[in-house]
Amino acid sequence: MSLVAPDPTRTVPLPLREQADVRDRWLTERLLDVLPGLMDRAGIDLWVVVGREYNEDPVLATLLPATWLTARRRTILLLHRSDDGVTPAAVSRYPVGQFLPAWTAARSTGRATERAQWAEVRRFVEQAGPLRIGVDVSERFALADGLSHTDHRLLTEALGPYAERLVSAEQLAVGWLETRLAEEIAVLHVLNRLVHQVIAEAFSPAVVTVGTTTALDVAWWIRQRFHDLGVEPWFQPTVVLQRAGVPLTEEQGTLLPAVPYDAVVQPGDLMQCDVGLTSLGLRTDTQRNAYVLRPGESAAPDGLRAALRTANRLQELTTAALVPGRTGNEVLTAARVAAVAEGIDGDVYSHPIGYHGHGAGPAIGQWDEQGGVPGAGDYPVHRDTAYALELAVRRPVPEWGGQCVRLGLEEGIALTDDGVEYLDGRQTEFLLIG
């Protein structure tokens, strides 16, 4: 399924060299067109991002050239906002892609080199004269808390009186990580299409031999399939079974499936997968469902199909609540109030997605926390962002003797000026295995 053309919106995956070209082009566009507005919104004149080899700030990886797989020694990036835009400079022993070299390491070694590097940071700050210097420290968001204790101390010592101008860059870091280019959203459509194709193949007789194949077999097949296609998962795929006669079990206040992961697939089973891949620096997160036909059946029981329709309705109520300016907790409350009004028993636990699977941005519930998420849930929704719309409903299934089923869905969505759009559509019918 690889491409011969470098257009990332056609199909995936691109050859690695072409992926690097695309990612570097995106970085240039983001530095020119996205970052100035984010810095203005956060009120930060200079953003300092620091990382050391094998101890990288999560933000640092999104600013480095695609050929840089880690930081090299100590890498210090300085992003200065001025009337002309943002000037990206690197105080680094090695050239850093689009960043202007602000320091040339002398032939000194050890502490002398370290002192010279921090002295250059001080000189840059003195020349730039920023009023607010943002650094990646945050109590609410781990992804915006990447400045190590040691580097924070060394930076503070190097800046001297300018250290009084240090502020948290939380809002800026989260905005940088969550904001998506139009072309990135187009690529997410393509990546989600690939995921949907792999799931359809996994939930078919080509992979599942009823009475022999286990749920764990299918999960590992999905992981291997991703690898063979040239993409990788960002978490181990899971496949969960539910079946008549095995009721849900309570765990941390929530009802969850009780069929073991290594159970053999049987006729009448409900199968749910949770999978996510990564390519071009972006991630997906998807849950879809299949039904294993019993002899003589041509469709899932009406009770299961009603549960899927209910889950689709909860998706609609949640996307209707996803309004820019609202916090994640406000979106959660609005969706849950609307669900209760329609008699829906369900949970909403959606999250941003992009550079990271559980990305920076507003948390909209968690599977074990439906009263709001302190901190991350208080962050507002912005346009030009992407989410994994994740939720579950519970309904009794008459064909299963009234046993309750927990039907979960997770689909990629994007929020733009045009509203919410599903990334390659959503599941409205069961995949059938027979």
Number of C-alpha atoms within 10 A of each C-alpha: 10 11 14 9 11 15 14 22 16 15 18 22 20 24 14 14 11 18 20 18 16 17 20 19 14 16 20 16 13 17 18 15 14 18 20 22 16 18 24 12 12 17 17 25 20 26 26 20 24 25 24 18 13 11 15 20 22 21 22 19 17 15 22 21 21 22 14 13 11 18 21 17 14 19 23 24 25 24 24 23 22 13 6 7 15 22 16 21 22 23 27 21 19 15 17 23 18 17 20 15 17 20 20 14 14 11 7 10 9 7 9 11 15 14 12 17 23 20 17 16 21 20 14 18 18 12 8 14 14 20 16 20 24 27 25 28 21 17 11 16 21 17 21 26 20 22 24 17 10 9 15 15 11 14 20 17 14 19 19 10 9 18 15 12 12 20 16 20 26 23 21 24 29 22 23 23 22 24 24 25 15 13 12 22 22 17 22 27 24 20 30 24 17 21 22 21 12 18 23 17 16 20 25 17 13 9 16 22 15 17 11 12 16 21 24 19 19 23 21 15 17 27 22 14 16 19 13 10 14 16 20 18 19 17 14 14 19 19 22 23 25 24 20 16 9 14 18 18 12 11 10 9 10 12 15 17 19 15 17 13 16 15 16 19 24 18 15 20 21 25 23 22 24 20 25 22 24 21 21 23 15 17 24 28 26 22 25 25 25 22 26 26 20 15 9 7 11 12 18 21 16 12 18 24 17 15 23 25 16 23 27 20 16 26 23 14 18 25 18 15 19 23 19 16 13 17 22 30 24 22 28 28 20 16 24 23 13 17 21 11 9 12 10 19 16 20 25 26 21 24 25 26 27 25 24 18 20 18 22 27 31 27 28 33 27 19 16 13 15 17 12 20 19 13 14 22 23 19 24 18 24 21 18 19 24 29 29 27 25 24 24 23 23 20 21 16 19 13 12 18 10 12 16 22 25 22 25 23 24 23 24 28 25 25 22 17 9 9 14 19 16 17 23 19 14 18 18 13 15 18 20 19 25 19
